[in-house]
């Protein structure tokens, strides 16, 4: 399989912007096997980059190049395509690197540009493109839009249609701007009403749409318009299709290029009675990401997710049917020997891992969580029954935590936890004493002495047994019981910590504060009263707020954290890297600690790209004066790498899981 930034001849493509050394850099790049597209002027660089096949841009800032003029305009184009930006700088300007990375650069090369050094930097950038999904082969429509022969139009605020040069040429129109009526008059009379109705619906709903029509001068071919909203106006990407292609185009999801829901249903219907396994893959909390960054970023991210899924499926089971069947749900249909439970489960793990790798968007680091339900068809299953069984398995996977996969074989039923029962039982769990508190020790990276603990909750359910915090808090959110649960956890953790013996007098205690707590009027006064009544010193208490809780209302969270810090408490942002990580907003928050999410911390032992991401987070936090705590550390290798990058503390199974107060006391005394 060739990468998406490779030309038809198999060469990798590179876009070079260099006011002073364009030709020299092109010559070096070509000697290294790259197909180079060069520019000296920054004015038209973003458009040329988008119309090229390159997904790596090299920006030459040597000699004091203007960052705002040369680098910043390329960043949106790079983000749209999931690409990488390599900057060249003078060694004396190394202190500018953090600012350049914050603007949107992904790699830098300082000092002399030799063949060896440039090749290493470009190779690293290429790995990033592959990792982020941008290197996957695009569908035909995406390839056309990337090339200079793209067909598109936009409806301006002046009421005129602005046509691309290629589209105007195809339609035989002399002017690049025409009245919509002039285009409508070129359509067969029977199709004019359909076009106008689609445009009106698009105006009213704002939702993307697809319409197709013929032209008298092009018999046997149809013009397909992929309508979208851009800057408050209607625009469209356009393609010519033959009658056969148009039928296929209607079976495609317009946003991702994958098969549509209807195409998936038709495929399953044709497979009725035959050995078939389907995987339902769901992306969690995508609506929050959409709310944080907007629909444009969300739509682009869905396309990149689709590319990762396609690539992984093609590696494991070539020729497999892949479809987007709902907003953030994808279906993979397996047949033959790959439909066995072992192969299906293996593929599910690979897909979850691929989606879980970070997506970069400017100074944001977006990490997504996927869950997968697998169902093997039974002889009596029709399409509806098979999808229902896969949905049941997916629901089970969402609730159960762990690796996030559940499978329903042809013989077995799901061991699904009853969500309704959990909501009922949770209201009794506090009175029954089923919600317990454990404390996970935290250690300095260079010491075996416990420096602090984080209070965690566990649900010892009478019927299902021990349930993790994921199910506990998900149930609390669904049943509107988050506030009582959070208050119980905070009070019980403080009560137990206040009773610790003198040997634990130096330990810090970290307690979580939820988004629901922040939204509660008078929370700070009540919480400080709870702390003082417990007798636990304010000076040893750290309040942790999750990144997702912070995003819900940054203003309210910032005000609360500022007030709590003024009262002598430490403040930490928890699970950094799980969702919408923005290094930009950290500088405006009153923080003492940044806690790196376990998935991000564990990535440091992965590829060079993984280490670059973790290194960037740690260094940016340190530059803001924050102490860094890594969660979920499981191996000595991870610990050594985190220590080398400047991490201050860590917690995880490498040293200890969450323990009771009694076991914690024994750990401290034994140490």
N, C-alpha and C positions, 0 to 999 in steps of 0.2 A: 504494500500500500504506500502510495506517495503522499508526502505531506502537503497541506494546503498552501504552503508558501513556496511550492515548487512549480516551475513552469512545465509546459508540455514536454520539454526536452529532459526533464528530470532535475534541472538545476534549481537550487534554492535561490530565492530572489531577495535582494536587499535594496532598500531605498536610502540614498545618501543625500544629506543636506549639508553642504559645506561652502560657505562664501569664498574661501581662499584656497582650498585644496581638493576641489571636487574631482578633477581628473586623476590626481595622484591616488586618492582613495579608491576610485573606481578601478584603477589598474591593479592595486593590491588585492581588492576583493575578487576581481576576475581571476587573478593568479591562484586564489584559494578555492576556486570552483564556484563562486557565487555569480549570479546574474544581477548586475548592478544597474540601478536606475538613479541617475544623479540630478541634483538641482543646486543652483547657487543662490537663488532668491527665495526668501521665506514666504513671500506673498501667496504663491500658488502651490506651496509644498503640501498642505493638507489634502487638497483636491487631487494632486498627482499621486500622493501616497495611497489614497483610497482607491484610485482607478488602476493602480499597479497591482501586481499579484504578490507584492512583498508584504510580509507581516512583521518584519524587523526594520526599524528605521535607525540609521546612524546619523547623529547630529553632532557636528563639529563646533565646539565652543572654545577651541584653542585660540589664543590671542585675544581673549576677552570678549567672546561672542555674547550677544544680548540674549539672555535667557527668555525674557518675555517675547522677543521677536522670533527666535529660532525654535525654542523647545515647546513653550506653552501651546501654540496653535496646533501642534501635532498630537498632543495628548488625547483630545476627544476622538480623533481618527483612530489612534492606536487602541483605545478602550473599546471602540465599536467593533473592532476586528479581533480582539483578544490577542494583540501583538505585544512586541517588546520595543523599547527605545534604549539604545546604547549611546551614551554621550562620551565625547572625547574632550578632555580638559588638560590644562597645564598642571604639572605637579605642584606648583606654588598655590594653586587654587583648590587643593584637596579639602580645605575647610568648608567649601561650598557644597560638598557632596550631599550632606543631609538635606539641605534645602532643595537641591536638584531632584533628589529622590522623592521629596514631599510634593514637588510640582507634578511629577509623573514619570520621571525616568526610571527604568528598571535595572540598568547596568551602567557601569562607567569604566573608562580606561584612561589612566593618567600617565603622562610621560610620553616617551617615544612610541610611535606607531610602527612596530615591526610586523612582519608577516606572522611570526609565531604568536605574539601577544594579541594581535587582532583576531587571529583564528580562534584562540582560546576564548576571547570575549564573545565572539559571534556564536561559537558553539554553545556557550552557556545561555546566551539569549535564545538560541534555537530550542534548547531544552525547555526553556520557560514557555515558549509558544506551544510546544507539544504537550507540556504539562497542563496548561490552561485550556487545552482543547482547541486552540486556534489552528493547530497544524493538521486537523482532520480534514479530509477531502470534503469540500462543500458540494451541495447539490447544484444542478445546472443553473438555476436561477441566481443563486448567490454568486457563482462564478461570473455570470454576465454582469451583475451589478458592480462587481469589483473591477471589471475591465473597462476600458475607455469607451466601448461600444454599448454601454448601458442605455436602455430605453426607460425614460421616466418623465413624469410631468408633475407640476405643482400648480394649484389654484391660488393665485395671488390675492392679496387684499383689495387689489384694484379690479377684481372680477375676471381677469384674463388668465388663460392657461399658459404657463411657461413650459415649453417643451425642450427636452434635451436635443442636441444637434442630431444625434442618431435617430431619434424618434421622428423629428421633423422631416428628415430625409426619407425615412421609411413611408411616412404618410404623404409625401409629396407636397409638403407645406413649405412655402417660402419663408415665412416669418417665424421666429422663435416664440412669439407671443400671439395667441389667437383667442378669439372669443369662444367660450364653450359651445355656443350654437353652431359655430363653424365646424367643430369636430362632430357634433351630433348629426349635422346634415350629411356627413359622409357615411353614416350608418344605414343599413337596411331599415326601412320604415318600421318593420315589425319588432325591431330590437331597440328603437329609440326610447320607448317608454320604460323598458327594463333598466336602461342605463340611468335615466333621470330618477327613477324610483330608488335605485341603489345609492345614488349621490345624496338624495334627500335623507334616506335612512342613516347614512354615514354622518351627515351634518347633525342629526338629532341625537344619535346614540354615542358618537365619538368612537365607536368600535371599529377595528379593522374589518374589511370585507373584501370579497373577490367577485369580479364580474367578468364576463367574456362575451365577445360579439364578433361577427364576421364583417368583412369589408367587400363590397362588390368587386373591387379590383384585385382581390386576393382569394379566389375561389379555393375551397378545401382547407383554408387556414383561418385561425381565429386569433384575435388580439385579446390577451388576458391582462386585466388591470388588478394589481394587488394594492387595494386602497389602504391608506393609513393616515393618521393625523400627524402633522409636523408643524410645530410652532403655531398652533391654533388654526391651521389651514389644512385642507385636504390635499394629499399628494398620492402618487401611485408609482410603483415600479411596474414595468410593462414587458411582456414577452410575446413573441409569435409562437403559436403551437399549431401543429397539424391536427386534424380531427382526432387521430389516435392519441396524440400527446395531450390534447385538451381533456380527454377522458381521464388520463392518468393524473393530470394536474388537479382535477377536481377531487381526486382521492388523497391529496396531500394537505397536510396542515400548513396553512399559509405562514404561520409564525416561525416554525422550526424546520419545515421541509420534510418532516417525517410523514409516515402514513397517517391519515386522519382517523377519527373514531369510527366513521362509517366504513372505511376501508378495512379496519381491524375486525369489525363485526362481520363484514362480508367474508373475510378470510376464515374466521372461526366457523362461520356457517358452512363453508365448503369443507371444513375439517370434521364436521359432525360425525361421530362414530369412529374416528381414527385416533391413534395414539397422539395426544397433544398435551403439552404443558405450557401454561402461561405464567409470566411473571408480571405482577403489578408493582411498579416502583413509584413511590410517592416522596415528594420533597417537602420537608417539614418547615413550618413558619415562613413560607415564602411570601405570604401576605404582609408580614411585618417588614420584610426587606423591600417590598413594593412601596409600602407606606413611607419608609425611610428615604428611598432614593428615587421614587417615581416609576411610572410605567415604562418609560423608554429604557431605563437601565434594566428593569425587570424583564422586558421582552428580549433585550440583547442577551441577558444571562440565560434565559430559557433556550435560546439558540445555541449557546456554548455548552449548556448541559446536554442538549440533544446530540451535539457533535461528539461529546465524550461517550455518551451511551452508544452511538453508532460505532465508534472506533472500538470500544471494548467488546461489543457484540460481534463485530466482524473478526476480531482476533480469536474469540472463543468459539463462535458458531457462525461461520460465513453464510450469507444468504438468508439469515433469519429475518422475520417480519418484525419491524419496530414501529410503534405508533405512539402519538400523543393523543390520549383519549379524554383528557379533562385538563383543567388549568395547569396543575403541576403533577399529573399522573401520567405515567408512560407504561405501555404494554409491550412485552416482548413475547413473541410466540415461537415455541420450540417444537420441532418434530424430529422423528428418527431417533438415533442413539443419543443425541444431545438432550432429549426430552426426559431422560432418566433423572431421578431425584438428586443423585450426586452431582451430575453435570449442571443441573439447574441451580442447585445451591451454590456451587462454585461460581457460576456466572453472577448470581445475586451478590455474593461477597465482592466480586470484582467491580460490579456496578456501584455498589454502595461506597466502596473505596474510591472509585473514580470521581463520583459526585462530591465526596467528602474532601477532596483536595481543594486547597484555597483558590478562589477566584480573585484576581486583583482588579481594582477599578480606581485608578488614580491613587490617592492616599488612603483608600479604603481596602481592607482585606476582608473578603466575604467568605465565610465558611458555612456550608449547608449540610444538613443531615438528611439522609434518605432512609426509608424503610421499604421492605420488600415482602410481599405476600406471593406465595407460589401455589398453584393448584394444578394437579394432574387430572385430566379429563376421565370421567367414568363412562361406561358404555351408554348409560341412560341420560347423560348430560346434554342439554342443548346449550346454545350460546349464553342465554340468560343464567342458567344454573351454574355454568362454569365460571362466568364472571362474578356471580354472587359468592361462590366458594373462594375465589381468589380475593375478593373484597373482605371476606371473613378472615382469611389468613393475614391480610394486610392490617386489618384492625387489631388482630392479635399481636402482630409484630410491633405496632405502635405502642401498645400498652405494656408489653412485656420487657422492654428495654433490651439490654444485652447487645448482641450483634445486629439486631433489627431485622431478622428473617424468620418467617414461619412458613411451613409447607404443609399442604393438605394433599396427601397421596390419594390415589384412587380408592384405597381401602380405608383410610383413616379420616376421622373428624378432628376438628381443631380443639385444643385444650384451652380455648379462649377464656380469659378472665371476664366475668360478667361486669360490664361497666356500670350498669344500673345498680347492681348489688353493691359495688364498691362505694358508690355515692351515698347509698343508705348507710352502709357500715361505717363510713368515715365519721359520720355525726355521732356515732356511739363509741368510736375508737378512743377518743380522749378520755371519756369516763371509764372505759375498760382498762386504761393503762397500756394500750397497744402501741402507742407512739413513743418510741424510746429515743434517747440521745446517745450518740457516740462521738468521740473526739479523735480527729485524725492529727497525729503529730506533724509538726513542721520543723525542719532542721536547716541550719546554715549549710551552704554547699561545701564548706571546708571544715565541718565539725560534726561529731556524733551526738552532741548535746541538744536535746529538744529545746527549742526557743519559743514555741507557741503551738496552739492547736486550733482547728476549725471545728465548730459544732455542727454535726450532721444528724439528720432525722432518719429513722427506719420505722417501718410499719410491720409489726408482727401480727399478721392477720390470722384470725382463728381458723379460717377454712383454707386459705391459699398459702399460708406460711409466710416467711419473710418476703416483703415487697420493698423494692428500692425506692429512693427518693423520686425517681422519674415518675413512677406510677402514682406515688403519694401526692405529689404536687399537681400532676395532670388531673387527678380526681378532684382535688381541692378547687382547682380553677373551674372545672365543669360544674361543680355543685355550689359555687359561690361560697366556699368555706375557707378561702385562703387566709382571711384575717384572723379567725380563731385559731387556725392551725399555726400560723406564723407567731402569734402571741404566745401560744403554748410552748413552742420550740425555744423562743427567746427566754421566756421565764424559767423553763426547766434547765436550760443550759447555764443560765446565770446562777440559779439555786445550787446546782451541783458544783460549779466552779468556785463559788464563794465558800464552800465547805472543804476545799482542798487543803491539805496540810501545808506547813511552812516550807516544806521542801519544793513545793510548786509555786512559791511566791513570786518567782520571776517570769512565769509563763504568761504570754499574751493569749487572750481568748478572742477568736473571730466569730462573729454572729452575722447571719445573713438577714438583709432587709429586702423585702419584695416590692414590686411595683405597686401592689395593692396597699402596702404600708405607706408608701410615699404619697399616694392619693388620699389617704385618710386625714381629715382635718384634725389637728392637735396631736398628731403622731409623735412629734419630737418631745413634747412635754410628757406624754404618757410613757414614752420609752425611757427618758432620763429618770423619771420617777421609779420605773421598774428597776433600773440599774442601781439607783441609790438605795432602794429598799432591800435589794439582795445583799448589799454589802460588798459587792465586787468593785474594785477600784476602777474609776473611769480611765485612769492613765494606762491601764493594761488591756483595755477593750478596743477592738477594731470592728467597725461596722463594714460589712461587705454588701455591695449592691451589684447585681449581675448586669452585664452589658446590655442584655435585652430589656431589662427593667429600666435602665438608664435611657435607652432610646425612646421608650414610650413617652417620656416627658422630661427632656433634658433640663429645661428650666427649673421645674419643681425639684428634680433630683439635685441639681447644683445648689439650690437655695438650702435644701435640707442638709446636704453634706457639709456645706459651709457652716451652718449653725451647729451641727454636731461636733465638727472639728474645733470650733470656738469653745465648746464645752469640755474640751480635753480628750475627746475620743479620737482614735486613729480611723482613717477612711481608706477603703480599698475598692477597686473595681474588679469584680470577679468574672471568671470565665472569658477573659479577653481573647477574642479569636473565634468565638462560636457563631457569630452572626454578621454584624455590620461594622466590623472593627475600623474605626477611623482614628488615626493618630492625631488628626487635626483637632478634635474636640477635647483631647486629653489636657491640652495646655490651659483650657478654660475651667477645668474642674479642680476643686480643692482635695487633692489626693495625696496619700502617703505611700500606698502600695499599688502595684499592678500585678494581678494574678493571671498568668498565662494559662489558657485552657489546656487540658490534658492532651487533646488531639494535636494541638500546635506544638506543645512541649515534646511529644513523642516524635514529631516529624523531624526534629533536629538530627536524628540519627539516620535520616533518609538520604535524599540526594543533595547535591550542592545547592540546588534551588531552595530546598526546604531549609537548609541552614541559613541561607541569605535572608529568608523571610523572618525566621526567629531572631536572627542577629539584628535585623532592622527594628523589630519590636523592642527588644531589650535595650538597644543603644538609644532609641528615641525616648524610652521611659527614663533611662538614666540621665539623659540630657535635661529632662524636666525635673530631676531631683527625686525620682521615685525609687523605692526599693522594689525589686522584682521577685515574685514568688512563682515557681513553676509547679503546676498541679499534675498529677498522674504520672510521675516519674517511676519507671518500672525497671530500668536497667542501669548498670554502672556506666555504660557508654553514653546514655542520655545525660546522666549526671555530670560526667566529665566534660562533655561538650557544652552543656548549659553553664557550668562553672567557668569554662574558658571564655565564654561570650559575656560574662559579667553578671549572671544571675546571682541573687543574694541568698534566697531560701528555696526549699523544695518540700513537697509532700507527695506521697504515693506508695504503692505496694512494694517498692524497693526496700523501704524501711518499715512501714507499718500501715495497715488498713485502719479504719475507724475502730476505736476500742472504748470500752466502758470506763467510767471514772476510776473504778478500782484497778483495772488493768493499766490505766495511764499512770496512776501513782506508782505501781510496781515497776513500770518501764523507767520512770524518772529515777526512782531509788536504785534500780539496777545499773543505770548508766553512770 
